Amino acid sequence: MLRERVITALVLLALLIPAVMARSPLPFALLTIVLIAAAGWEWGRLCGLPRAAAVASGVVLGLACVTIAPLGGGVGGVVVPAEAWAGVTVLWVLVGAVSLRAGPDGFRQVSAGLRFVVGWVLIGAAWAALMASWERGLAYLATVCALVWAADIFAYFGGRAFGKRKLAPTISPGKSWEGAISGLLAVIVLAVIVVIVTARPHGNLFWLLRERLGFAGMVGACAALVAMAIMGDLVESLAKRSAGIKDSSQLLPGHGGVLDRIDALLPVFPAALALVTI
């Protein structure tokens, strides 16, 4: 299992790093479109669509992304207004609050068609936010990802060391409040370090939050983004538990599916853009 995880991670890095570093957006756009199409297929499976319909949902999502593939200046050459990212974020909060409150049993009772459409739209919106983030530069894209990864990594180790109070026992029994707090503290430390190191005007997420909101506002924004990341993770866990499966797919040997790797990033990309642009 460990060997498979390492090999898969190395292959993904070998594909992602050149695509991210390319001057043209097309390599990154095409690679991420393939991944987001796979995520669309996985979401169809989680919603109980027949095999052909689930495949079609992924193909259609990929084709929809192709039609708006960025040519510069935003998504599809059009600068997306900050209000749009705020709207996506509000939708995420509403979906997350209702879904997590309902729990696995209540989630299963919601129309599969409604679950599929809302999730499909949010996955597509996350891809648009990802490409808009790429347009803002490598420093911005890297710090958004670093926030999510730091929160996840330190939540895991903090939960193992100190975890006593379950965060969502019926959805993801392994998560604890202590782990979530550990992840948040790690993100705050990371943000402070990045802001200190980049004392001059800079395009990374933390510096932009500090510039726009002040130090206390930056800390609050980091807390909100960490909460969004946790919510994205829990919503996907809820969908898997409701479907009675462990992983969204087996596309990534040793890692499960694409959604298993990007669930926490999906709500954070649009939320971060809303915070730095609105």
Backbone hydrogen bonds in HBPLUS format (Angstrom, degrees):
<---DONOR---> <-ACCEPTOR-->    atom                        ^
c    i                          cat <-CA-CA->   ^        H-A-AA   ^      H-
h    n   atom  resd res      DA  || num        DHA   H-A  angle D-A-AA Bond
n    s   type  num  typ     dist DA aas  dist angle  dist       angle   num
A0005-ARG N   A0001-MET O   2.95 MM   4  6.22 158.4  2.00 151.6 157.5     1
A0006-VAL N   A0002-LEU O   2.96 MM   4  6.20 162.3  1.99 153.3 157.3     2
A0007-ILE N   A0003-ARG O   2.97 MM   4  6.15 169.4  1.98 154.6 157.5     3
A0008-THR N   A0004-GLU O   2.92 MM   4  6.01 167.8  1.94 151.7 155.5     4
A0009-ALA N   A0005-ARG O   2.94 MM   4  6.05 160.4  1.98 146.0 151.9     5
A0010-LEU N   A0006-VAL O   2.90 MM   4  6.13 157.9  1.95 151.9 157.8     6
A0011-VAL N   A0007-ILE O   2.97 MM   4  6.20 158.4  2.02 151.5 157.2     7
A0012-LEU N   A0008-THR O   2.96 MM   4  6.19 163.7  1.99 152.6 156.9     8
A0013-LEU N   A0009-ALA O   2.94 MM   4  6.14 160.2  1.98 148.0 153.6     9
A0014-ALA N   A0010-LEU O   2.89 MM   4  6.07 153.5  1.96 144.7 152.2    10
A0015-LEU N   A0011-VAL O   3.11 MM   4  6.40 136.3  2.31 141.5 152.5    11
A0015-LEU N   A0012-LEU O   3.16 MM   3  5.18 130.7  2.41  95.0 107.9    12
A0016-LEU N   A0012-LEU O   2.76 MM   4  5.93 163.2  1.79 155.5 161.0    13
A0017-ILE N   A0013-LEU O   2.97 MM   4  5.69 169.0  1.98 146.0 149.6    14
A0020-VAL N   A0016-LEU O   2.78 MM   4  5.96 160.6  1.82 162.8 167.7    15
A0021-MET N   A0017-ILE O   3.01 MM   4  6.12 157.9  2.06 151.9 158.1    16
A0022-ALA N   A0018-PRO O   3.02 MM   4  6.00 124.2  2.34 140.0 151.7    17
A0029-ALA N   A0025-PRO O   2.83 MM   4  5.91 161.3  1.86 159.4 165.8    18
A0030-LEU N   A0026-LEU O   2.82 MM   4  5.89 171.2  1.83 159.5 160.7    19
A0031-LEU N   A0027-PRO O   3.06 MM   4  6.16 165.2  2.08 147.2 151.6    20
A0032-THR N   A0028-PHE O   2.97 MM   4  6.04 166.6  1.99 149.6 153.9    21
A0033-ILE N   A0029-ALA O   2.85 MM   4  5.94 142.6  1.99 143.9 154.8    22
A0034-VAL N   A0030-LEU O   3.15 MM   4  6.41 154.2  2.22 145.0 150.1    23
A0035-LEU N   A0031-LEU O   3.22 MM   4  6.57 157.9  2.27 144.6 150.4    24
A0036-ILE N   A0032-THR O   2.79 MM   4  5.96 159.5  1.83 148.9 154.8    25
A0037-ALA N   A0033-ILE O   2.84 MM   4  5.94 148.9  1.94 145.7 153.8    26
A0038-ALA N   A0034-VAL O   3.07 MM   4  6.32 152.1  2.15 141.6 149.0    27
A0039-ALA N   A0035-LEU O   2.94 MM   4  6.28 147.6  2.05 142.1 151.7    28
A0040-GLY N   A0036-ILE O   2.89 MM   4  6.17 146.2  2.01 140.0 148.9    29
A0041-TRP N   A0037-ALA O   2.98 MM   4  6.33 151.0  2.06 146.2 153.6    30
A0042-GLU N   A0038-ALA O   2.92 MM   4  6.21 158.4  1.96 148.2 154.3    31
A0043-TRP N   A0039-ALA O   2.86 MM   4  6.10 155.4  1.92 147.9 154.5    32
A0044-GLY N   A0040-GLY O   3.09 MM   4  6.29 153.9  2.16 141.7 148.4    33
A0045-ARG N   A0041-TRP O   3.07 MM   4  6.43 152.3  2.15 147.4 154.6    34
A0046-LEU N   A0042-GLU O   2.92 MM   4  6.27 157.6  1.97 151.1 157.2    35
A0047-CYS N   A0043-TRP O   2.97 MM   4  6.23 136.8  2.16 143.6 155.1    36
A0047-CYS N   A0044-GLY O   3.23 MM   3  5.13 129.7  2.50  91.6 104.8    37
A0049-LEU N   A0044-GLY O   2.97 MM   5  5.39 163.6  1.99 158.9 153.5    38
A0048-GLY N   A0045-ARG O   2.97 MM   3  5.13 160.3  2.01 108.3 113.3    39
A0054-ALA N   A0050-PRO O   2.85 MM   4  6.07 156.6  1.91 162.5 170.3    40
A0055-VAL N   A0051-ARG O   3.03 MM   4  6.27 162.1  2.06 152.2 156.6    41
A0056-ALA N   A0052-ALA O   2.92 MM   4  6.11 159.3  1.96 145.4 151.8    42
A0057-SER N   A0053-ALA O   2.89 MM   4  6.09 146.5  2.00 141.7 150.6    43
A0058-GLY N   A0054-ALA O   3.20 MM   4  6.55 151.0  2.29 145.2 151.5    44
A0059-VAL N   A0055-VAL O   3.00 MM   4  6.32 160.6  2.04 153.2 158.9    45
A0060-VAL N   A0056-ALA O   2.85 MM   4  5.98 169.0  1.87 155.3 158.1    46
A0061-LEU N   A0057-SER O   3.06 MM   4  6.11 155.2  2.12 138.1 145.1    47
A0062-GLY N   A0058-GLY O   2.96 MM   4  6.17 159.5  2.01 147.7 153.2    48
A0063-LEU N   A0059-VAL O   2.90 MM   4  6.17 159.6  1.94 152.2 157.9    49
A0064-ALA N   A0060-VAL O   2.85 MM   4  6.03 150.7  1.94 146.1 154.4    50
A0065-CYS N   A0061-LEU O   3.03 MM   4  6.30 151.3  2.11 145.9 153.1    51
A0066-VAL N   A0062-GLY O   2.96 MM   4  6.27 149.1  2.06 144.3 153.4    52
A0067-THR N   A0063-LEU O   3.15 MM   4  6.43 148.6  2.26 144.9 151.4    53
A0068-ILE N   A0065-CYS O   3.07 MM   3  5.34 142.1  2.22 103.3 114.1    54
A0069-ALA N   A0066-VAL O   3.23 MM   3  4.95 170.2  2.24 102.9 104.4    55
A0075-VAL N   A0078-VAL O   3.06 MM   3  5.41 144.7  2.19 152.6 142.0    56
A0078-VAL N   A0075-VAL O   3.10 MM   3  5.41 163.1  2.13 110.7 114.9    57
A0084-ALA N   A0081-PRO O   2.99 MM   3  5.54 141.0  2.14 111.5 121.5    58
A0086-ALA N   A0082-ALA O   3.00 MM   4  6.33 156.9  2.05 152.2 159.6    59
A0087-GLY N   A0083-GLU O   2.84 MM   4  6.03 149.5  1.93 141.8 150.0    60
A0088-VAL N   A0084-ALA O   3.00 MM   4  6.31 156.9  2.05 148.8 154.0    61
A0089-THR N   A0085-TRP O   2.98 MM   4  6.19 156.0  2.04 144.8 151.7    62
A0090-VAL N   A0086-ALA O   2.89 MM   4  6.18 158.1  1.94 150.6 156.2    63
A0091-LEU N   A0087-GLY O   2.98 MM   4  6.23 157.3  2.03 147.2 153.4    64
A0092-TRP N   A0088-VAL O   2.91 MM   4  6.21 154.7  1.98 147.6 154.6    65
A0093-VAL N   A0089-THR O   2.93 MM   4  6.27 159.1  1.98 151.8 157.1    66
A0094-LEU N   A0090-VAL O   2.94 MM   4  6.21 163.7  1.97 153.7 157.6    67
A0095-VAL N   A0091-LEU O   2.85 MM   4  6.01 171.7  1.86 156.1 158.7    68
A0096-GLY N   A0092-TRP O   2.76 MM   4  5.84 164.9  1.78 152.0 157.2    69
A0097-ALA N   A0093-VAL O   2.85 MM   4  5.93 165.4  1.87 148.9 153.4    70
A0098-VAL N   A0094-LEU O   3.00 MM   4  6.10 172.6  2.00 154.1 156.4    71
A0099-SER N   A0095-VAL O   2.89 MM   4  5.87 164.5  1.92 149.8 155.1    72
A0100-LEU N   A0096-GLY O   2.90 MM   4  5.85 169.8  1.91 151.2 154.7    73
A0101-ARG N   A0097-ALA O   3.08 MM   4  6.00 149.1  2.18 138.3 146.9    74
A0102-ALA N   A0098-VAL O   3.00 MM   4  6.13 148.1  2.10 141.9 150.6    75
A0103-GLY N   A0099-SER O   3.04 MM   4  6.32 147.3  2.15 148.5 156.9    76
A0107-PHE N   A0103-GLY O   2.84 MM   4  5.91 157.2  1.89 159.5 167.1    77
A0108-ARG N   A0104-PRO O   3.11 MM   4  6.26 152.4  2.19 144.7 150.3    78
A0109-GLN N   A0106-GLY O   3.11 MM   3  5.16 132.7  2.34  96.0 108.9    79
A0110-VAL N   A0107-PHE O   3.24 MM   3  5.47 150.5  2.33 103.4 111.6    80
A0115-ARG N   A0111-SER O   2.99 MM   4  6.32 166.3  2.01 157.6 161.1    81
A0116-PHE N   A0112-ALA O   2.90 MM   4  6.02 159.2  1.94 146.0 152.0    82
A0117-VAL N   A0113-GLY O   2.99 MM   4  6.16 170.4  2.00 151.4 153.5    83
A0118-VAL N   A0114-LEU O   3.06 MM   4  6.15 175.5  2.07 156.4 157.9    84
A0119-GLY N   A0115-ARG O   3.04 MM   4  6.04 165.5  2.06 147.5 152.3    85
A0120-TRP N   A0116-PHE O   2.80 MM   4  5.83 159.3  1.84 152.9 159.6    86
A0121-VAL N   A0117-VAL O   2.97 MM   4  6.12 159.4  2.01 149.3 154.1    87
A0122-LEU N   A0118-VAL O   3.02 MM   4  6.25 159.3  2.07 148.9 154.7    88
A0123-ILE N   A0119-GLY O   2.91 MM   4  6.13 151.6  2.00 149.5 156.9    89
A0124-GLY N   A0120-TRP O   3.08 MM   4  6.30 161.8  2.11 146.5 151.2    90
A0125-ALA N   A0121-VAL O   2.87 MM   4  6.10 155.7  1.93 149.1 156.4    91
A0126-ALA N   A0122-LEU O   2.97 MM   4  6.10 146.7  2.08 138.7 147.3    92
A0127-TRP N   A0123-ILE O   3.12 MM   4  6.50 147.4  2.24 144.1 152.2    93
A0128-ALA N   A0124-GLY O   3.12 MM   4  6.49 156.9  2.17 147.8 153.6    94
A0129-ALA N   A0125-ALA O   2.93 MM   4  6.20 155.1  1.99 147.1 154.2    95
A0130-LEU N   A0126-ALA O   2.82 MM   4  6.04 146.3  1.93 142.8 152.7    96
A0131-MET N   A0127-TRP O   2.98 MM   4  6.30 158.3  2.03 153.4 157.4    97
A0132-ALA N   A0128-ALA O   2.97 MM   4  6.21 156.5  2.02 146.1 153.1    98
A0133-SER N   A0129-ALA O   2.86 MM   4  6.01 141.8  2.01 139.9 150.6    99
A0134-TRP N   A0130-LEU O   2.92 MM   4  6.28 148.8  2.02 144.3 153.0   100
A0135-GLU N   A0131-MET O   3.04 MM   4  6.34 149.9  2.13 144.3 152.0   101
A0136-ARG N   A0133-SER O   3.00 MM   3  5.15 136.2  2.20  99.6 112.1   102
A0137-GLY N   A0134-TRP O   3.07 MM   3  5.42 158.9  2.11 109.4 116.1   103
A0141-LEU N   A0137-GLY O   3.10 MM   4  6.37 174.2  2.10 158.2 159.5   104
A0142-ALA N   A0138-LEU O   2.80 MM   4  5.85 164.8  1.83 154.0 158.6   105
A0143-THR N   A0139-ALA O   3.07 MM   4  6.15 155.2  2.13 142.5 148.5   106
A0144-VAL N   A0140-TYR O   3.08 MM   4  6.33 152.1  2.16 153.5 160.6   107
A0145-CYS N   A0141-LEU O   3.17 MM   4  6.41 167.1  2.19 149.7 153.0   108
A0146-ALA N   A0142-ALA O   2.79 MM   4  5.95 152.6  1.86 143.5 152.6   109
A0147-LEU N   A0143-THR O   2.99 MM   4  6.04 150.9  2.08 138.1 144.2   110
A0148-VAL N   A0144-VAL O   3.35 MM   4  6.70 162.6  2.38 148.4 151.2   111
A0149-TRP N   A0145-CYS O   2.89 MM   4  6.13 170.1  1.90 159.3 162.4   112
A0150-ALA N   A0146-ALA O   2.82 MM   4  5.78 162.1  1.85 148.1 153.4   113
A0151-ALA N   A0147-LEU O   3.05 MM   4  6.15 162.1  2.08 145.0 150.3   114
A0152-ASP N   A0148-VAL O   2.99 MM   4  6.19 157.4  2.05 147.8 154.1   115
A0153-ILE N   A0149-TRP O   2.87 MM   4  5.99 171.8  1.87 155.4 157.6   116
A0154-PHE N   A0150-ALA O   3.01 MM   4  5.97 169.5  2.02 150.9 154.1   117
A0155-ALA N   A0151-ALA O   2.99 MM   4  5.81 138.1  2.17 131.7 143.2   118
A0156-TYR N   A0152-ASP O   3.07 MM   4  6.24 150.0  2.16 142.7 149.8   119
A0157-PHE N   A0153-ILE O   3.15 MM   4  6.55 166.2  2.17 152.1 154.1   120
A0158-GLY N   A0154-PHE O   2.76 MM   4  5.62 154.2  1.82 137.8 146.8   121
A0159-GLY N   A0155-ALA O   2.81 MM   4  5.67 149.8  1.90 135.2 143.9   122
A0160-ARG N   A0156-TYR O   3.01 MM   4  6.24 154.3  2.07 144.5 151.2   123
A0161-ALA N   A0157-PHE O   3.00 MM   4  6.16 150.4  2.09 143.2 151.0   124
A0162-PHE N   A0158-GLY O   2.79 MM   4  5.76 162.2  1.83 150.1 155.4   125
A0163-GLY N   A0159-GLY O   2.74 MM   4  4.16 138.0  1.91 115.7 125.0   126
A0177-TRP N   A0165-ARG O   2.89 MM  12  5.78 156.9  1.94 161.5 169.1   127
A0167-LEU N   A0175-LYS O   2.98 MM   8  5.55 173.1  1.99 123.8 125.3   128
A0171-ILE N   A0168-ALA O   3.00 MM   3  5.45 152.1  2.08 116.0 124.9   129
A0172-SER N   A0168-ALA O   2.82 MM   4  5.65 161.2  1.85 166.2 172.7   130
A0175-LYS N   A0172-SER O   3.08 MM   3  5.94 170.2  2.09 131.3 134.0   131
A0180-ALA N   A0176-SER O   3.04 MM   4  6.36 157.8  2.09 146.2 152.0   132
A0181-ILE N   A0177-TRP O   2.93 MM   4  6.17 159.1  1.97 151.6 156.8   133
A0182-SER N   A0178-GLU O   2.95 MM   4  6.13 152.2  2.03 140.9 148.9   134
A0183-GLY N   A0179-GLY O   2.94 MM   4  6.22 155.7  2.00 150.5 156.5   135
A0184-LEU N   A0180-ALA O   2.99 MM   4  6.27 155.6  2.05 146.3 152.9   136
A0185-LEU N   A0181-ILE O   2.92 MM   4  6.15 165.5  1.94 154.4 157.6   137
A0186-ALA N   A0182-SER O   3.05 MM   4  6.22 155.1  2.11 145.2 152.0   138
A0187-VAL N   A0183-GLY O   3.05 MM   4  6.31 152.6  2.12 145.6 152.7   139
A0188-ILE N   A0184-LEU O   2.96 MM   4  6.27 157.3  2.01 153.8 160.0   140
A0189-VAL N   A0185-LEU O   2.99 MM   4  6.24 162.2  2.02 149.9 154.3   141
A0190-LEU N   A0186-ALA O   2.93 MM   4  6.13 161.1  1.96 146.9 152.6   142
A0191-ALA N   A0187-VAL O   2.82 MM   4  6.03 159.4  1.87 150.7 156.1   143
A0192-VAL N   A0188-ILE O   2.97 MM   4  6.21 162.9  2.00 152.8 156.4   144
A0193-ILE N   A0189-VAL O   3.00 MM   4  6.23 164.6  2.03 154.0 158.1   145
A0194-VAL N   A0190-LEU O   2.95 MM   4  6.15 166.6  1.96 155.2 158.7   146
A0195-VAL N   A0191-ALA O   2.94 MM   4  6.11 161.4  1.97 151.4 156.6   147
A0196-ILE N   A0192-VAL O   2.95 MM   4  6.13 157.4  2.00 149.3 155.4   148
A0197-VAL N   A0193-ILE O   2.90 MM   4  6.10 164.6  1.92 154.3 158.7   149
A0198-THR N   A0194-VAL O   2.90 MM   4  6.00 157.2  1.96 147.9 154.3   150
A0208-LEU N   A0204-ASN O   3.07 MM   4  6.27 163.6  2.10 157.3 162.4   151
A0209-LEU N   A0205-LEU O   2.97 MM   4  6.21 157.5  2.02 151.9 158.1   152
A0210-ARG N   A0206-PHE O   2.91 MM   4  6.10 158.6  1.96 147.3 153.4   153
A0211-GLU N   A0207-TRP O   2.84 MM   4  6.02 155.8  1.89 150.0 156.8   154
A0212-ARG N   A0208-LEU O   2.98 MM   4  6.11 157.9  2.03 147.4 152.7   155
A0213-LEU N   A0209-LEU O   2.83 MM   4  5.65 160.3  1.87 149.5 155.3   156
A0214-GLY N   A0210-ARG O   2.98 MM   4  4.70 141.0  2.13 124.2 129.1   157
A0218-MET N   A0214-GLY O   2.85 MM   4  6.06 148.1  1.95 146.8 155.8   158
A0219-VAL N   A0215-PHE O   3.05 MM   4  6.41 158.1  2.10 152.4 157.4   159
A0220-GLY N   A0216-ALA O   2.97 MM   4  6.28 160.4  2.01 149.1 154.6   160
A0221-ALA N   A0217-GLY O   2.81 MM   4  6.00 155.4  1.86 148.3 155.4   161
A0222-CYS N   A0218-MET O   2.86 MM   4  6.09 155.9  1.92 149.6 156.1   162
A0223-ALA N   A0219-VAL O   2.99 MM   4  6.27 153.8  2.06 146.3 153.4   163
A0224-ALA N   A0220-GLY O   2.97 MM   4  6.27 153.0  2.04 145.4 152.8   164
A0225-LEU N   A0221-ALA O   2.92 MM   4  6.18 157.8  1.97 151.1 156.8   165
A0226-VAL N   A0222-CYS O   2.88 MM   4  6.09 156.6  1.94 149.4 155.9   166
A0227-ALA N   A0223-ALA O   2.97 MM   4  6.17 155.4  2.03 144.3 151.2   167
A0228-MET N   A0224-ALA O   2.96 MM   4  6.27 148.0  2.06 142.5 151.5   168
A0229-ALA N   A0225-LEU O   2.92 MM   4  6.22 154.2  1.99 146.8 153.5   169
A0230-ILE N   A0226-VAL O   2.96 MM   4  6.26 160.9  2.00 152.8 157.2   170
A0231-MET N   A0227-ALA O   2.93 MM   4  6.13 155.9  1.99 145.0 152.1   171
A0232-GLY N   A0228-MET O   2.91 MM   4  6.18 159.2  1.95 151.6 156.4   172
A0233-ASP N   A0229-ALA O   3.08 MM   4  6.34 159.3  2.13 148.9 154.1   173
A0234-LEU N   A0230-ILE O   2.89 MM   4  6.14 160.6  1.92 151.6 157.2   174
A0235-VAL N   A0231-MET O   2.83 MM   4  6.01 159.9  1.87 157.0 161.8   175
A0236-GLU N   A0232-GLY O   3.22 MM   4  6.39 161.2  2.26 144.0 148.4   176
A0237-SER N   A0233-ASP O   2.99 MM   4  6.24 156.0  2.05 145.6 153.1   177
A0238-LEU N   A0234-LEU O   2.77 MM   4  5.97 150.7  1.86 147.3 155.5   178
A0239-ALA N   A0235-VAL O   2.96 MM   4  6.25 155.6  2.02 146.3 152.2   179
A0240-LYS N   A0236-GLU O   2.96 MM   4  6.23 158.9  2.01 150.4 155.8   180
A0241-ARG N   A0237-SER O   2.87 MM   4  6.05 160.4  1.90 148.4 154.3   181
A0242-SER N   A0238-LEU O   2.87 MM   4  6.01 156.0  1.93 148.0 154.8   182
A0243-ALA N   A0239-ALA O   2.99 MM   4  6.15 142.2  2.14 138.4 148.5   183
A0244-GLY N   A0240-LYS O   2.86 MM   4  6.00 116.0  2.28 137.3 154.1   184
A0245-ILE N   A0240-LYS O   3.03 MM   5  5.34 165.3  2.05 147.8 149.1   185
A0244-GLY N   A0241-ARG O   3.17 MM   3  4.92 142.8  2.32  91.2 102.1   186
A0252-LEU N   A0256-GLY O   2.87 MM   4  5.34 159.7  1.91 173.2 172.7   187
A0255-HIS N   A0252-LEU O   2.79 MM   3  5.31 160.5  1.82 143.6 148.3   188
A0256-GLY N   A0252-LEU O   3.03 MM   4  5.34 124.8  2.34 157.0 155.2   189
A0261-ARG N   A0258-VAL O   2.93 MM   3  5.29 139.7  2.10 107.2 118.7   190
A0262-ILE N   A0258-VAL O   3.06 MM   4  6.34 141.8  2.21 149.4 161.0   191
A0263-ASP N   A0259-LEU O   2.95 MM   4  5.25 128.9  2.22 146.2 147.2   192
A0265-LEU N   A0262-ILE O   2.94 MM   3  5.19 130.0  2.20 106.6 121.0   193
A0266-LEU N   A0262-ILE O   3.17 MM   4  6.36 141.2  2.33 159.1 170.0   194
A0268-VAL N   A0265-LEU O   3.10 MM   3  5.13 121.5  2.46  98.2 113.9   195
A0269-PHE N   A0265-LEU O   3.23 MM   4  6.27 162.5  2.26 167.6 164.1   196
A0271-ALA N   A0267-PRO O   3.29 MM   4  6.28 155.8  2.36 140.8 148.0   197
A0272-ALA N   A0268-VAL O   2.79 MM   4  5.82 162.3  1.82 156.5 160.2   198
A0273-LEU N   A0269-PHE O   3.19 MM   4  6.36 161.5  2.22 147.5 152.3   199
A0274-ALA N   A0270-PRO O   2.98 MM   4  6.20 152.4  2.06 145.6 153.2   200
A0275-LEU N   A0271-ALA O   3.06 MM   4  6.35 153.4  2.13 146.4 153.0   201
A0276-VAL N   A0272-ALA O   3.07 MM   4  6.36 149.6  2.17 150.2 157.9   202
A0277-THR N   A0273-LEU O   3.03 MM   4  5.92 124.1  2.35 143.7 155.2   203
A0278-ILE N   A0274-ALA O   3.03 MM   4  5.43 158.7  2.07 140.6 144.6   204
